[in-house]
Amino acid sequence: MSTAPVLLPDGLVLLTGKSRIVYLLNGARLGGIGHQEATLGSACNDDIDGGAAVVGMTAYLPCLAGTIAVRVTRSPPALHLLWSSGTGGGPPVVAAGLVWTIGQDGTLYGLDPATGQVRQQAAVGAVANHFPTPSVGDGLLLAAGADNVVAFAAPAPGAAATATSPASAPSSAPSAAPAAPAPSPWRYIAASAFGALVVIIGLGWLVARRRRGAG
C-alpha cells in the first residue's frame, strides 16, 4: 500500500498502491485479506503512489501514468473507474473547481473533475521526484518544482482566466496629461510688439547718452 487511506462517508475507506488494485474497506470492520467490500483491478497502467484527493464519493488517485478518478457506491458497495486522464500523475488536490496535479514533464494541470479533460495548465519547471503535490493557501495555488516554488493567483470574479495578450494589456505607465489648449495668436503679436518697443527705447537711450558725451 503506497497511498494514504482515503476516508469516505459512512466509515468506508479506499486504499490502493503499487499493485494497481483499488480496495474498498469497511473502516469499522476491515475483514482481513480477501474480505474487502469491493475491488477495482487494473485501474492504472503504473504504480499508484502518494496522497489522494476526495470529493463526496469520488477519489482522485495519483497514478504515475496519469491521474484517475474512482467513484464509490454504497449499495451495493462497488468501485467504478470514472475516468483515466493520462495527464499529470502527481498527488492531486481539488481547488477552484478543478483537480490539480503536477506531471513529470514539469507542468501543472487543472483537470475537469467530471471528465479528466485538461482545463488549465502552466509550466512550473523540472520536478524533483514524482511526489510533488500542489497546495492552496491565502488565495494562492502553490506548485513545487525541483528548484523553486511557483505561486498562481486566482483571477478576480468575472475576469477571464486566460492571460491578457500584450497588445491588450493595460500599460503600467501613467496616462499622459491632457494637452493644454494652443495659445491665441494675438498673444504672440502682443509679445512681439512689446519686445520691439523695449529695443527701440533702449537704442534711443543709448544714442542720447553718446550725444551728451560727445557734447
C-alpha positions as CSV (number, residue, x, y, z in Angstrom):
1,M,0.0,0.0,0.0
2,S,1.8,3.1,-1.2
3,T,-1.0,5.7,-0.8
4,A,-2.7,7.3,2.2
5,P,-6.1,5.8,3.1
6,V,-9.0,7.8,1.6
7,L,-11.6,8.3,4.2
8,L,-15.2,8.3,2.8
9,P,-18.6,8.9,4.3
10,D,-20.3,6.2,6.3
11,G,-17.0,4.8,7.5
12,L,-15.8,3.5,4.1
13,V,-12.1,3.5,3.3
14,L,-10.5,3.4,-0.1
15,L,-6.9,2.1,-0.3
16,T,-4.6,1.3,-3.2
17,G,-0.9,1.1,-4.0
18,K,1.7,-0.4,-6.4
19,S,-0.5,-3.5,-7.0
20,R,-2.6,-1.1,-9.1
21,I,-5.7,-2.6,-7.4
22,V,-8.1,-0.3,-5.6
23,Y,-9.8,-1.7,-2.5
24,L,-12.9,-0.6,-0.7
25,L,-12.9,-1.4,3.0
26,N,-15.3,-1.0,5.9
27,G,-13.4,1.1,8.4
28,A,-15.2,-0.4,11.4
29,R,-14.6,-4.0,10.2
30,L,-11.7,-4.3,7.9
31,G,-12.2,-8.1,7.5
32,G,-8.7,-9.1,6.7
33,I,-7.2,-10.3,3.4
34,G,-9.9,-11.2,0.9
35,H,-12.8,-9.7,2.9
36,Q,-12.8,-6.2,1.3
37,E,-16.1,-4.6,0.4
38,A,-15.1,-4.3,-3.3
39,T,-12.1,-4.2,-5.6
40,L,-11.2,-2.5,-8.8
41,G,-8.4,-4.3,-10.7
42,S,-6.0,-2.7,-13.2
43,A,-7.3,0.8,-12.6
44,C,-4.0,2.2,-13.7
45,N,-1.1,1.2,-16.0
46,D,1.5,2.2,-13.5
47,D,2.1,2.5,-9.8
48,I,-0.3,4.5,-7.7
49,D,1.9,6.5,-5.2
50,G,1.2,9.4,-2.9
51,G,-1.7,11.2,-1.5
52,A,-5.2,11.3,-2.9
53,A,-8.0,13.9,-3.1
54,V,-11.6,13.2,-2.4
55,V,-14.9,15.0,-3.1
56,G,-18.0,13.2,-1.9
57,M,-17.8,9.6,-3.0
58,T,-15.2,10.3,-5.8
59,A,-11.5,9.8,-5.1
60,Y,-8.8,11.2,-7.4
61,L,-5.7,9.0,-7.3
62,P,-2.1,9.7,-8.2
63,C,-1.3,7.1,-10.9
64,L,2.1,7.7,-12.5
65,A,0.6,7.1,-15.9
66,G,-1.9,9.9,-15.3
67,T,-4.5,10.9,-12.6
68,I,-7.5,8.6,-12.3
69,A,-10.9,9.1,-10.7
70,V,-12.7,6.3,-8.9
71,R,-16.3,6.6,-7.8
72,V,-17.7,4.7,-4.9
73,T,-21.2,3.5,-4.5
74,R,-22.7,2.3,-1.1
75,S,-25.4,-0.1,-2.0
76,P,-24.2,-2.4,-3.2
77,P,-20.6,-1.4,-2.3
78,A,-18.7,-1.0,-5.5
79,L,-15.9,0.8,-7.2
80,H,-16.2,2.4,-10.7
81,L,-13.4,3.9,-12.8
82,L,-14.9,7.3,-13.7
83,W,-12.0,8.4,-15.9
84,S,-8.3,7.9,-16.6
85,S,-6.7,11.1,-17.8
86,G,-3.2,10.0,-18.9
87,T,-2.2,13.5,-17.7
88,G,-0.3,14.7,-14.7
89,G,0.2,11.8,-12.2
90,G,1.5,13.6,-9.1
91,P,-0.7,13.6,-5.9
92,P,-3.7,15.7,-6.7
93,V,-5.6,18.4,-4.8
94,V,-9.1,19.8,-5.6
95,A,-9.4,23.6,-5.6
96,A,-11.4,26.2,-7.6
97,G,-13.5,23.5,-9.2
98,L,-10.6,21.6,-10.7
99,V,-8.3,18.7,-9.9
100,W,-4.7,19.9,-9.8
101,T,-1.8,17.6,-10.4
102,I,1.9,18.0,-11.4
103,G,3.3,15.8,-14.2
104,Q,6.8,14.5,-14.7
105,D,7.0,16.9,-17.6
106,G,7.1,19.8,-15.2
107,T,3.6,21.0,-16.0
108,L,0.8,21.8,-13.5
109,Y,-2.5,20.6,-14.9
110,G,-6.0,21.6,-13.8
111,L,-8.4,18.8,-14.8
112,D,-12.1,18.7,-15.1
113,P,-13.3,16.7,-12.1
114,A,-16.1,15.1,-14.1
115,T,-14.2,14.1,-17.3
116,G,-10.5,14.4,-16.6
117,Q,-10.0,16.8,-19.5
118,V,-7.3,19.5,-19.2
119,R,-8.9,22.9,-18.4
120,Q,-5.8,24.8,-17.3
121,Q,-2.0,24.2,-17.5
122,A,1.2,26.0,-16.7
123,A,4.9,25.1,-16.7
124,V,6.5,25.0,-13.2
125,G,9.9,23.6,-14.2
126,A,11.6,20.3,-13.6
127,V,10.3,18.3,-10.7
128,A,12.5,16.6,-8.0
129,N,10.5,13.3,-8.0
130,H,7.0,12.0,-8.7
131,F,5.6,13.1,-5.3
132,P,5.3,17.0,-5.6
133,T,1.8,18.0,-4.6
134,P,0.1,21.3,-5.2
135,S,-1.2,23.2,-2.2
136,V,-3.6,26.0,-1.6
137,G,-3.4,28.9,0.9
138,D,-4.1,32.6,1.3
139,G,-5.8,32.7,-2.1
140,L,-2.8,31.2,-3.9
141,L,-2.2,27.8,-5.7
142,L,1.4,26.8,-5.0
143,A,3.3,24.3,-7.1
144,A,6.8,23.0,-6.2
145,G,9.5,22.4,-8.8
146,A,13.0,21.0,-8.2
147,D,14.5,24.4,-7.5
148,N,11.6,26.8,-6.9
149,V,8.0,27.2,-5.9
150,V,5.6,28.8,-8.3
151,A,2.5,30.7,-7.0
152,F,-0.6,31.3,-9.0
153,A,-3.3,33.8,-8.1
154,A,-7.0,33.2,-9.0
155,P,-8.5,35.8,-11.3
156,A,-10.9,38.3,-9.9
157,P,-14.6,37.3,-10.0
158,G,-15.9,37.7,-13.6
159,A,-12.4,38.1,-15.0
160,A,-11.1,35.8,-17.8
161,A,-8.8,33.1,-16.6
162,T,-6.6,33.3,-19.7
163,A,-3.6,35.6,-19.8
164,T,-4.1,39.0,-21.3
165,S,-2.3,39.4,-24.7
166,P,0.5,42.0,-24.8
167,A,-1.5,44.1,-27.3
168,S,-4.4,44.5,-25.0
169,A,-2.6,44.5,-21.7
170,P,-3.0,47.7,-19.7
171,S,0.1,49.9,-19.6
172,S,1.8,50.3,-16.3
173,A,2.9,53.8,-17.2
174,P,0.7,56.6,-16.0
175,S,-1.5,58.1,-18.7
176,A,-0.4,61.3,-20.2
177,A,-1.9,64.6,-19.0
178,P,-4.4,66.3,-21.4
179,A,-2.7,68.7,-23.8
180,A,-3.0,72.3,-23.0
181,P,-5.1,74.5,-25.4
182,A,-3.0,76.3,-28.0
183,P,-2.3,79.9,-27.2
184,S,-4.1,82.6,-29.1
185,P,-2.1,84.2,-32.0
186,W,-2.8,87.7,-30.6
187,R,-0.7,86.7,-27.6
188,Y,2.3,86.3,-29.9
189,I,1.6,89.6,-31.7
190,A,1.4,91.5,-28.4
191,A,4.6,89.9,-27.1
192,S,6.5,90.7,-30.3
193,A,5.3,94.3,-30.2
194,F,6.3,94.8,-26.6
195,G,9.7,93.3,-27.3
196,A,10.3,95.7,-30.3
197,L,9.2,98.7,-28.1
198,V,11.8,97.7,-25.5
199,V,14.5,97.5,-28.1
200,I,13.6,100.9,-29.6
201,I,13.6,102.6,-26.2
202,G,16.9,101.0,-25.4
203,L,18.5,102.2,-28.6
204,G,17.1,105.7,-28.2
205,W,18.6,105.9,-24.7
206,L,22.0,104.7,-25.9
207,V,22.1,107.2,-28.8
208,A,21.1,110.1,-26.5
209,R,23.8,109.2,-24.0
210,R,26.5,109.1,-26.7
211,R,25.4,112.5,-27.9
212,R,25.7,114.0,-24.4
213,G,29.1,112.5,-24.0
214,A,30.2,113.9,-27.4
215,G,29.0,117.4,-26.5
